[in-house]
Every structure is written in structure tokens, then in C-alpha cells.
């Protein structure tokens, strides 16, 4: 039986009528994304919304949160005055388990080390009617796909890879915690109407090629910001041939091109997955409105007329890809990898090969990799690299153990890790003799920025399919092409690996003893959430100050960040994850990974008060202690990567008043606005070069702050000269209200205070 079946039934009862109303409103056939978007507006749409520029209020069906982001989201929610989440919501404990020695030991350590946080999350979930998935239950996106995702629905999640649920035809969007608070409080959720990119898949894959290679190819085409502000909608005969979990892999990694989300139309493969995961009733309901869960026929017949951009990929010709290092959009076909190695001087020897993660841990992924492993063992082969396997959920883990796959991996030389994010997000106690030595790892993960997996800038991380990563583990060389190259076995014979084969669904069905779910109390009013005031991991939040009504003057330049500055650079994960519920402590990692444009060093900036150089957070605290505001200047696509709102809350907490960049990643820009920050962009990107290390900066025009207005930035240089530059801002009326109030949460508190008393948390 599916969760929230009454909700799903209501959505499906209303969807056909809403779709027909939208079709009449737009006066033309509709894409799938348009059907779902217009069916989920907070109020019935009275006009056509302009793609890429109109802000729209939506009403998502559900919210999902992982443990690292749920802490701050729920700390914020607990102050807004509601006694229960307004939509079905869940918390998933997957981020705080560090991979070190193996699944059982690592999980036991996590339960001990993180007890305070797990107890907090369990109790606050219990209080507010939120479903709770214990540590070890699995990675949020895999668990959501198995239990909650449904075709035609809309979900937001406090993790950038929430779009994974698009594999089941859902609009699922990664957001910051403040956005989740809006939806759980029963308020509208704001999003700029996305542009639409159509991806037509023709032909059919075979051999070593898999669904992962489709998104690796797309990433190479669109780059890390080519999907910004857009929904990618996949269609065509090639799309119909992909398994549901293969579709999810593609949607998951769409986050790496900046896409708002990605999605596929409902088809028989999705129906198979719903039935195989005990959601027969959802499949039956979806079948009754089949055409409403797909784009109109006219769209498929003439896609150029309906999408802002169209990409076509022939799956028959697609070969496996390897993307990286240091960025997920550097795409290299495997046939060209050997020459690319020589050209770039990348380390050829593979030290660690890792499969699994929220991107590639389905039964199909594991079964295809296990097939390679089983036949390799029979041919006298074992791993030449370290090899780790991360199951995506307890249901997948239990089933692949039952079917003998875990034993196969162990026989090959692999290590089984806990059902958690682990190395994918930097939760990895990696064993390496010399951390400064250039080295190569390959993963089936989604993200490979410098230091992402192991905290080492010397590590060259490459991303590929689980099948290719398994082959790499056996060969030990990044130059290896399993489609034509051989490996010497234990007898000195040259052997060719077998092409992978697998099962989209378990032939004997899924099985699990304890999935790890804890239902909330029916009435949580008597549940008390305890936060120790002396805790170094949890800290109750204090509202940020409202704007003082004046222009910002005398801001000190904190850092001028050079090049790629992701949310990992702004607020690192790894060992810092333990402070995700304590704003002051985690703020000590603010921008420590960003490259200072003046020195090309990290975590070393000039303190204009003393003239000395110090760590970024220390300099920010020094300015804050003197009631001096500061400003951060950044490059293109600033804040790409994770949805973590800590990257916006930390600067706000440490006295940064504004972020001025060439361009923003979508989620990060929204997070900054939600926290009452001023997020602005250069009108002329070359003005970035005018910023000097000792600048004191004024921002003029805020006293008549209005949508669409340019602001003026005055650069007061050390030599007494001044320069004025113009900057853009994309605030609408509601976002300006957030800015003036000191953050969106202050607006929610103000509005809800009249309705109900604030819930007790202490």
C-alpha cells in the first residue's frame, strides 16, 4: 500500500480538469512540465506565465528533507507557529554516516556519534507529524522513489538531487530549508516559471552503455549552468526503453547542469516499478489518466514549436562516457579516454573505484555490476583498485544480499558500505599514504568538484556508470576500455570482460525485513523537543535583524572569489556536517574553500582593520564585532552544486550584507533572498576586475528598492579614488519584503503569529 494514497487520489481526480483549463488558457497543446506546473499553482492561474521571468506561487504535494539540511529547516519551522506540517513531509537520516571500515561498524559509530542529532530529528518529526526514516534506512532520493514519488505530482526537497523523483514522472525540485518551511507552514512556494528544454532520445542502448551515459552526454552538451532556470523534459522512443530507475539516474544528475528539475512522461516502465514496489493502486490510478501524465501528441510530433531548446541523442550510437575531473560537465567518450589522459596529464592509475550513491544504486545498477564481477571472478580476475559498494536503501540492500550479489562483490575484493551518502558527499575516512600526491578515483556518483569526496585537492575524481566503474576497478587503469581492452588474469592470460547484463526489477521481487520507517504521533502536542543550550551541534535560532531602511555604506570587501565557487567552497560538507544544526559553529567554515582572487590562496584574506591576513570566518567576525558590514564578490554561476542553505545563512550570520557576482546558481540565489541577503549581479561583468583588495563599498538605491531597478555600487579605493558601477537585481515585491523584514522567516512569523501561539521547543 502506498503512502498518502488519499492525497494521490485527490491529485489524480483534479488533474484532468486542471490540465484542460491550462490548455484553454494557453490556447495550444501542452508539454508534460506545463501540465504539472499549471496543475499545482497555489491559486487557479488567470493568465499565461512567462517562462524565465514570471514568478509563480505553487502548492507542492509533499516535502522531503535529509538529516543534514533537516536540522536547520526544522529549527526554522519550529519557530513559525504551526503545530503540524501542512503537507506530507519526511526526514531521512543519510548524510551523517561516515564511510570508514564497513557498513555495520560505520552505522554503529554513526548512531553513537550522532545520537543527539538523531534524537532531535526523531522527536521534532514526531511532534510535527513528519515521517522519520532512521539512519541506515537508505539515501533520501532512493527511499522517496521507492515509497513516495508518483507521476504528475510536485515535490520539493532540501537536497539538490531531489529531481531524482522525475524518474517517476514527478516535478521534484531541490530547495533550501526556508522554502520547505513555507510549504510545511501551508504557504505558497515561489518559483520563477522555468524555461523548457526538450531532450529527444531515439534508438536504444546496448552493451556497456547505460542511462548514466545519457546524462553524462547531456552534461557535456549543456555544461554546469546550461540548464539553469529550466526543466529538462525527456521523450521519444529511447525514453520509453529506459527503466524507471534509469530515468531517475538521469533526472538525479540533472542537478549538475543547474536544471530546476528533469522529468519523463508516464509509461509502462513506471507502472512496472510502481507495481514492483507495492504501489499497484497508484499504477492503476495513473493508468486512468495516462494521457494527462504525458505531453500532448502535437508536442511530440513538433517539439521545436514547444520547447525553448531541443536536444536529440541517438542512443544506438551513444558510447559510455567518463566525466571529470573537478567538474561534472567535462565529458569524454571512453574511446577517447586514453588519449585525454596523455593530453591532460591526469594520473592513470585508479586508487579507488566506488559504485552506488543516490544516483546509481538501484537493483538494475547493482545487478549489471554484479554480472561483470561474477564473470570476472570466473576468469581469474580480482580488483586492482580499492572497490566500494554503497546500496541506496535497505530494501535494495536486503534484496541484493538475498540474491547473492553482495557476496559476489566481496569475492571480487569489494567492501560494502552503509546505506548512506558516504563518500559521495565527503563522508569518507579515506586511507591514503600521501594526501598531497596526485591521484585518481572513479565513482558512479553525480558530483566531483575538487575536495568533494575526500577533502583532498590532489584527488582527480571522475564520474561514470556503475558498470564502467566496476570494469575500472578490475583493470586499475583509467585508460582501460572494456569494450576492446583485455586484462591479464591470475594465470597470465589476456581476458575480455563480459558485457553487463542485469534486471530492471528483481526476478523474485523486492524484500526487506525492516525498512527503517517510524510514523509520527497522531497528536504531537505533548511531545517536547529538547535542545541542550550547551550543545555544540544544535542551536536554537534567533531571528536576523530587519533592514535599517538605509543604503549600505562602508562595507568591507571580505573576499573576491576567483573562478568556480560552489556551495562546497562556501560551506564545506565532510567533517563539517556535524555542525549543520549549529549556525555559529558551522559558520567557521564559511568560504574557506573559495580562491582569493588577489593571492590565489584559500582561506586567507586581508583584514582591513589590521592590515593582516587571516582566515575568512575570523576576518568576518572581526568586522561584525565592530558593527561593520562586509560584502563578498564572486565569479560566474556562484553557489552551484548543493542546495545547502547554510551557504546563505553563514554569511548572513557573520555580518555579510551583500553578495555581488557575475551570475548566480538558481537555488543559491533563492536561499540568499530567503535569508534577507542582498544578491546582486554586475551589469557589466568586466566590472568584476575593478574590485580592489582594500575597497570600502557602498550600495546606493535601496531606499527606493523596486523590482527591475538597477542599483549603484560605489567602489571607494584605498588611494582615495572612487568608481561607480551599475548592478542588477532580480527581486520581486515579495522578495523585497523578505529583504526589508530581515528574512522570509520573519515574514512568516509575523503572519502566523496572529493565527496560533508559537510551539514549545526548548
N, C-alpha and C positions, 0 to 999 in steps of 0.2 A: 504493500500500500504506500502511495506517495505521501510525502509531507504536504501540508497545505492544499489538499485536494479541493476544498471548498473555494479557495482563492483562485486556483487554476480554472475550475469550472466557471466561475464568475467572469474571469478574463475571456474565456472562450465563448461564453454566451453573448458578451458585449462586442467582441472583436469584429464580427462581420458588419454590424451596423456602423461601427466607428470607421471601418475601412471604406465602406460605401460613402459615408459622409465626407471623408477626406478626398475620395476620388472626385466627388462632385465639387468640392471646394477648389481643388487644383485644376479641375477640368481636363484631366488626362489620366492615362494608366499610371500605376504606382509601382515603385520598386519595393522590395521587401522592407528595407530600412524605413522608408516613408510610412508604410502601413503600421509598423510597430511604434514609430515615433509619434505619429498623429493619434494613434490609439491610446497613448499614455500621456497626453498633455494634462496638466493639472485642472484646466477648465476646457470645455469644448472649444476647439480653435475657431476663431471668427474670421481669420484671414490666412493667406499663404505666407509662411515664414521663409525669409530669405536665407538660403544656405550660406554659411560662412560669416554672417553679420548680425542676424536677429537672435537675441537671447530669448529662450523659451522656458517656461516653467513646466516641469514634468512631474509625474507621480509614479515613481518606480514601485514594482510589486514587492521587492524584498531588498534586504541589506545583508552583506556578508563581511566579516571582519576577521583578520588573523591576529594572533596574540600580540605581536609587536606593535601594530597600529591600534588594536582594540583598546589598549590601556589608555592612550590619550583620548581616543574617541569617546570611551565610556566615562572617563573623568569629566569630559566636557558635557556629555549627555546628562550626567547625574546632577549638574548644576542648573539645568534648564527648566525644571519644574514639572516634568511629566512623570507619571507613576508607572508607565509601561511603554515599551516600544510600539509605535503606531503602525508598523508593518512587520511581517515575519522577519526576524533577524537571527543571525548565528555568529558565534565566536569559535575560531578554530586554532588550536594550540599547535603550531607547526614551525615557528621561527626560532624558538629558543633552545632547540636541542642541538648541541654541538657534536659534530661527527669526529670521533677520535679513535675508538678501538673496535666498535661494532654495535649492532642495533640494541641488544639487551642492556649492555653496560652503559651505553651512551644515554639511553632512555632513563635508566635508573638514576644516573648522575643528574640529568635534567630535572627529574621530579624532585630531587633533593635540593639542588641549587636554586631552582625557580619556584619553590613551594609557595613563597609569599605571593608571587605574581599569579600563579595558577589559582591559588585560593581566592585572591581578589577577583580575578576574572570569573571564576565559577560563582562566587557569591553575588557579584553585581549583575551577572547574567540571570541568575535565579531571581533576583529582585525585580528586574525589569522585563521578565517574560522572554528572555533571549535563549535560544538553543545553544548548548555548550558541547563542544567536541574536545574530549580530553587529549592531552599530549600522547602521541603515538597513534591517534586515530587516522592521521593522514594529512596531506597537504590540502589546504583550503580549496584550491581550484578543482582538484580531482574529486574531493568529497562533495563539492557543490554539483559537479557534473553527474555524479552517481546518485544524488539524492534530491536536489532542489531545482536544477535548471529545467526549463520547459520551453518548447517552441513558441515564439510570439510574445514571450514575457520580457520585462525590463527589470534589471537588477543593477545596483551599484555595490561596489566592494572596496574596502580600504586597502587595496593592493593593486599595483599597476597591471597585473596579469589576470585580473577579473574577466577580461574578454574571452578567456578560455571557454566560458559557457556559450559563446557563439557557435560552438560545435554542435549545440543542440538548438540552434535557431533563435537564440535569445540575444537581445541587446543588453550587453553586460559591460559596464564601464568602470574603470578604476578611478577612485576619487580620494581626496583627503578625508580625515576624520570629521572635520566640521561639516562637510557635505552629508556624511552619514547621520550626523546629529540632526540636520534639517529634516531628513526623511523619517528618521525614527521619532522625531517630535511631531510628525504629521503635517509638516510644512512643505511647500513646493520646493522642488530641486531645480536649480537653474543650470542650463547648458546652452551654449551657442549652437544654433541649428547646424549640424555637421554638413560638410560637403560629402559627396558620394563618389567613391572610386569603385568602378566595376572591374572585377578580375574574372575573365572568362577562361575556364580550363577546358581544353579539348584533349582528345586522346586518352590514353590510360597508361599508368605506370607499370613497370615490371622490374624484375631482378632486384638490384641493390637500391633502386630509387624508392623513396618513401615520402609521406606527406610532409615531413620536416624539410625536405629539399625544395618544396614549393615555396614555403615562407622564407627559406634562405635565399632563394632566387628573387623573390619579391623584395626582400630587404636590400639586395644588391641593386635592384632597379630604382626603388624609391628613396633609399638612404634613410638615416635615422630620423630625419624630420620631414620626409616626403609625404607621410600620412597624417601630419599634424592637422587637427581640426576636421578630420574626415572619417567616415565609416567605410571600411572595405567590405564590399558585398561580392561573394564568390558564387559563380553559377556556371552552367554548362555541363556537358556530358562527363567531363573529368571530375567535376564536383560531385556528381551523383555516384561516381565509382568509389569515392573515398569513404572509409568507415567513419562513424560518428566521432570516435576518439582521434582519428587522423584529422578530421575537421577541427577538433578542439586544439590540437597542436598548432595548427596554422593560425587560429584566432588568438591563441595564447601569445605567440611570439610577434603578433602584430603590434604589440606594445613597443617593440624595438624600432618601429618606424614612426612612432609618435601617433599612431592611429587612435582615434577616440574608442573604437572597437572594431571588430570584424565579425561577420556572420555568414551562415549558409542557410539556404532555404530548406524547409522541412521535406524529408524524403524517407524512403523505406529504410535506409541505413539508420536514421534516427529512431524510427519506430522499432527496429530490432534492438537498439540499445536501451530504449525505454522498457521494452518488454523483458530484456535480459537483466535489468536492474530493478525488477519487481514494480514497475510502474505501467502495467498493462492498461490501467484506466486512463492514464494521461495519453498514451498512444491512441487509445480508442477515441478520446475526445478530440485530439489533434486531427485524427483522420476525418472527422465530420466537417472540419473547416479547412481541409487540405489546401485549397486554392488561396485562402486568405493568409496562409503561412508561407507563401511564395510570392515573388514578383508577378505582376500581370504578364500574360503571354506576349503582349506587344513590347514589353521591356526586353524580354529575351530575344525577340525577333529583330529588334532595332536598338541595341543597347547604347549606341553612340548618342542617341537623342535624349537619354535619360540620366546618364552619369556625367559628372564633371571631368572625369578622366577614365580611360578604358585601357586595361592591360590584358593581353592574351598570352597564355602559356600553353604550349603543346606538351602534355605530359609524356607522350610517347618518346619525344626527343630529349626530355629532361634527364640529366645525369646527376648523381649525388654531388652535393656541394660541401665545402668546408669554409666557414666564415670566421674572420678574425685575422690577426689578433687585435686586442684592445678596442674593437668596435664590432658590433654585430652585423654591420652592413658591408663589410669588405668580403665580398662573395667570390670564391674561387671554385670552379668545377674541379672535381677530383682528378680529372685527366691532366689538369694544368698545375696541380699542387707541387709536384716535384720541381718544376721549373720556377714556380713562385718562391719556393724555399731558397733556391740559389740566388734569385734576383734580389730578395729582401734580406737574406742572411738570417732567417729565422732558425732557431735551434731545431734540428731534425729529430733528435731522439725524444720520444714521448715518455715522460716520467710517470704520469698518472692519467688514466682513462676513466671517466665517470659517466655512468648512464643512470637515467631516472629523472627526477625532478617533476615539477608541476607540468612541464611541457611534454615530457615523454616518459610516462610511467604507466601507460595503460597495459592491459593484458596483451593487446596486439604488439605493442612495442617490446615487451619483455619476451613474448613467445618467439618473435623473429630473432632477437638477440640470442635467446637460449638455443634456438635451432643452429645458429652459427657455432655457438660454444660446444654443443653436443657433438657435432660432426668434426669440429677441430680436435676435440679430445680423442675421438676415434682415430684421427690421423696422426696422433702423437704430438699434438701441439699444446702448449700452455702459454699463459700470458708472459710477455716480456716487459710489460709495464705494470705498475700497480693498477688494480681494477676494482672499482666500487660500484655497487648497485643500490639505488635508492627507490624502493617501492613508493607509489603515490598515495596509497591508502591501505588501511588494514584489510579491507575486502580484497584488494588486488594482492597484497602480500600473502594472505591466508590461502588464496586460490592458487597462486603460482607455487607456493610451498607444497600444497596438496598435489599439484601436477608435476612435481619433481624439478622444477626449473631452478629453484634456489640451490639445490644440491648440485645441479649441473654447473652453475656459476662458481660454486665453491671448489668443485673438482678442477675447474679451469684455472683457478688461482684467484678468484674474486672474493671481496669482502662485502657482506650485506650490511647496509646502514639502516638506521631507523626510518620509519615512515614520516619524513620531515624534510624541510628545505635543505638543511645541512650545507654542504659546500657551495651550493648554488647561490646562497646569499652571504657567504663568508663565514658561516658557522662550521669551521673546519680547522681542527688542530693538526695541520699538515706536518708530516715528518719530512724534513729536508736538511741535508747536511750543511749547505751554504745558502742562506736566504738571498744573498746578493748575486748568486750565479744565474745567468740567463738560462731559462728552462721552458719546456713546453708541456702543457696539459691539453687534453681534448675532452669535451663534455657534450652531453646531449641536452644541455641547459638552454637558456634563452639569452643570457646577458653575459658579456665577457669584458667589461671595462677593466682597465688596469686596477689591480688590487682587489677586484670584486670577489674572487673565490678564496684566496688565501692571504690577502693583505700584502702581497709581495709585488712591487712594481717590476721585478725581474721576470715574473711569470708571463709567458705568452700563452693566452688561453684561446683555444679555437672551439667553435661550435659546429656539430654535425649531428646526423641522425644516430639513434642508439645502435643501429646495425653497423654503421661506419666506425663508430667509436669502439665497438666490440672488436672489429677487424683490426683497428689501430692498436688495441691492447695486445692482440696476438702478434702483430708484426713489430711493434715497438718503434716504428718509424712513421713520421708524418708524410714521407714521400711515397708510402705504400698505397697502391691502387688495387683493391681486392678484386676488381673486375678482370685484371690481367696479370698481376704480380703473384709470385709464389713465395712461400715461407719454408725454410728448412725445418723439418721435424726432428724428433729425438733420434732418428736413425740417419740423419743427414740427407734425407730425401726432400726434393722440392715438391711441395704440395700446394694445390689451389683451394682456397676456401669455397665452401658450398654457398650458392646464392641463398639468401634468407627466405624462409617460409614461416608463416605463422597463422594465427587465428584471430579474426576480428573480435570474437566472443569466445569464452571458454566452452569447449565441446560438452563438458559436464556441468556447465552453469557456474555462476559465482557462488561462493560460500564464505561465511565468516561466523565466528563464534561471538565475539564482542566487538561491534563496530566502533565503540567508544563514545556514543552519544548520551548526553544527560539532558532530559527535558526539564524546563524551568517549572517553578512552582506556579500553580494556578493563581494563587494570590500571593504576591511578593511583598505586600505592605509591611509584614512583620520582619522581613529579612533585613538585617543590618549589615552594611558593608564597612569593614574596619580597615582604616589606613593608618599605620603607625606613624605618628608625626616625626619620629626619628629615623624612619626608613631611608635608605639611600637608593631605593629602587622605585618607590611610589611617592608621589607628592600631590596633594590636593591643589587644584589650580586657583589662582587669583585672576580676576578679570584684568585685561590690559586696559591702560588708560585711554580715554577718549581723546580725539584730536583737539588741540588747544585753539583751533579756529584761526591760526596764523600761518603764513608762509613758513617754510622750513629754511632757516638760515644758519650758517656756521657749521654745517655738517662736515665732519672729518672723513676723509677717504679712508675706509678701513682696509679694503683690498681692491685692486684692479685685477680680476681673474683673467687669465690668458687661456684661450682655447677651450677644449671640452671641459665643461663644469657640470657634472651630473649631480643628482641628489646624493650619490655616493660620495662625491667630493665635498658636498655641503654638509652632510650628516652621515658619516660612515656607519655601516652595519657591523658585522662581525662582533668583536667583544663589546661594542657599544650598545648592542641590542638590549643588554640587561638594564639599561637606564631609560628605556623607552617610556616608562611611566613616571619619570622624574625629570621635569623640564630643566631644572637648574643644573643637575649633574650631566645630562646628555648635551647640554649647551657647551660643555667643554670640548666637544668635537667639531664645533661649528667651523666649517670652511678649512679645516686642517688639511684637506686633500687638494685644495684649489692651488693652482700655479700662480704665483705672484708675477704679474707682467713686467715688473721692474727688475726683479732679481732672478726670475725663472726658478725660484725655490718654493717649496711648500711650507706652510705654517710658519712663515717668517715675514712679518710686515712691520712697517715703521710706526712707532708711537709718536705722533706729532707733539704730544705734550712733553716728552722727554728727549726726543731725537734718537732714541734707542730702538733696536729691533727686538720683537718678541713674538710669541705665539698669537695667532689671530684671536682666539677667545679672550686671552689676557688683555690684549690691547682694547678689544671691545668693552670689556668690563672696566678698564681704566677710564674710557670715555664716559661710560654710563655712570660711574661713581662721581664724575664731575658734572653730571646732567648735560652732557654734550652728545647730541645725536650724531650718528655716523651713516655712511652710505656705502653700498657695495656696487661696483661696476663689473659687468660681465660681458661675455662674448656671445656667439650665436647659440640658439637652442638651449639657453641657460636653464638648468633644472630638469634636463631629460632623464629618463630612467624611472626609478621607483616613484610610487605615489606618496611616499612618506611626508606627512605634513610637518614633521619635526624640522625639515629643511626650511620651512617658513616660520615655524614657531620659535626656533632658536634665535635667529636674527632679531625677531620682534622682542624676545625676552632680554636680549643683550643690548638693546638700545639702537639697533639699526632702524632707520626711519624709512629708507627708500632703497630699491634695487633698480639700477639703471643698466640696461643691457642692449645688445643688438637685436635679440629676439628671445622669446620665452618658449619653453615646452608648455603644452596646454595645462596639464594637471598642476604644475608648479605655479603657474601664473594665477590660477584659481585659488590655490592654497594661500598664496601671499595676500590676495584680496580678502579672503575669508578672515585672515588674522589682522586685518586693519592696516596692512602694509601698503606703501605706495610702490606699485610696479609699473615702470615706465621704460620706453624704448627710444633709442636715438632716431630722430627723423633722418639724419644723415649718418649712416653707420661709420663713416670715416671720422666723425667727431669723437669716437672712442679713443683715437690716437691723441686727442688734445688733453686727455686727463693726465695730470701730473701727480707724482707721489705725495707732494706736500700740499695738495689742493684743499682749500676750505670751500665748501659748495653750498649754494643757495638754490632753492626750488621756488619759483615765483609763479603765482597764478592760482594757488589753491583756495584763496578766499572767494573766488567765483568758479570753483571746480564744477564743471558740467560735462556731460557726455560729448565726446568728439573734439573737445577743446585741446589745443596744444598747450603745453606748459613751457616755461623758460627756466633753463638751468644756467646759473652763473658760476663760472669757474674762477675762484679767487686764487691766483697763483702766488707762490712764495715771494716772487720778485716784485709783487705789488701790482702786476698787470691783471686784467680781467678779460674773460672771454664769455660771450653769451651763446648758448646753443639751444635749439628747439628740440623738444622731446614729445613723443606721442604717448597717449594713454587710452586704454580700451574700456574704461569703466562705464557702466550704465547707471541709472538712477539708484537701483537697489545696492549696487556695489559701492557707490559713493556714500550711501547711508552706512554701510559697514565701515568704511574708512572713517567717517566722522564719529561713529559710535565707539571706535576702537576695536572693531571686530564684529563678525556676524553673530557670534555667540552672545555678545552684549545686546544685540537687537532681539535675539530670540528670548533672552531672559526678560527683557523689558516687555515684550509682547505676551509672554506666557505667564508672567507674574500676576497678571490680573485674573487668570483662569484658575490657578491652583497653587498651593503652597509648595515651596521647594522641598524635594525629598531629602530624607535624612541620610547623610553619608558623613561618617566621622571616625 
